Amino acid sequence: MNSNQDQVRIRPARASELPKLAELVRGRLPDLMKPNPATQRDSIRKHLAALLPDEALLLAIDNRKLSGMAALDLDHAKLLAMYLDPKQARADTARQLIGRVEETARGYGIQRLNCTVKPQAWAFMERMGYQATGLPDDNQPVDLSKRLFDEASDWEQQVARVHRELGIPANYGVKHRLKTVPEAQKRVSVGLDIFNRDTELAVAAADAWKAMRVDARQHDIELQLVSGFRGVHYQAELIRKKLASGQSIDRILRVTAAPGYSEHHSAEALDLTSPGITPLSQEFSMSRAYEWLKSQARLYGFRESYPNHNRHGIEWEPWHWRYRLNFDPRNR
Ligand SMILES: [Zn+2]
C-alpha cells in the first residue's frame, strides 16, 4: 500500500455527488441553508449546484469515503459551513479543509475571510488564525475573520500591488468569477505570431496546437496565432496603454483580463485568427475557421473560454481558446 492512499484528499465536489451531498446538508447542516430553513431537497441541491462552477464546495475524501465538507460564499467572503464526519474525520481534516477554502478564496482575490462558528469551535478557529470581530457572548455563535493576505505568496502580493496601481476594483475576481492563473515556468516556442513576435506555449499545449493547425490546413483552413503566453507584466502594460488612451478601467476590464487573472499566463491559451479577418474582432465568429474550431478543437483539447453570454461577464471572445489536459481523446 502506498502511503499516499492513506492521506486525506481535498477536492471540489462534482455534479454527480449532489444528491448525496444535499441529503447530508439537509440532515446535518441546517445552517448552510439559513436564508430558508424550511428548504426542500431540490432547492438545497440547486443551492449546492451553484457552488460547483466556482469550486466553492470542497470535500475531504478519506479512503474513498466522505469525511468532511466545506463551502465558500464568494459574494460575502464567508466560510459558509463545515461538516466533519465524527467517525471518518481525522484530527487534521478540518485544518486541511479550511486551508483549501482559504486558498480558493485567495485565488479569487479575497483578502479577508469571515465565518460564524459555535462557541465550542472558537478555540480551534483561533488556532487557525481567526479573530473575533465583535464582543463575543459565550453562548452565542461567534463572528470571526482572518486576514488571508498575510499568507499570500510573493506572486499574489505582486498582483495585488499592480491592481492597486491600475485602479482595478478589489472585488474583480469575485465579480467576474475569475481565479488567479499562475505564470507557467516551462514554455516552448511555437514560432512567430502574425505580428512576427516569438510565441510561447506550455509543452502539451504547443503539441496540441501544432497538430490542430496541420489538421485545419488539410481542410483548407489557415489558423494563425495572434497571442500565446503573456506574463503579468505584459498584461499590466496592455492595460496601462489603454488607460493612457483615455479608456475607463471598467470598459477595459470587459475585454481585457486583469493582470494575474489572464488565461494567457498559463501558456495554455491561444488567440487565433484567419487570413482576411481583423484580429481579435467579432468578425472571427463568422469565419470558416471558427466554424471548424467549434466542432474540431475539442478533439485537440482546446475549448472556447469566453463564449457568448458567459458567466464571467466577459465579452464574447471567439478567438480565445484554452487547452485543457482532460481533453476528449477520441480521433487522436
Ligand atoms: Zn486571449
Residues whose N, C-alpha, C, O or C-beta is under 5 A from the ligand:
A	BS01	ZN	L270 D271 H320
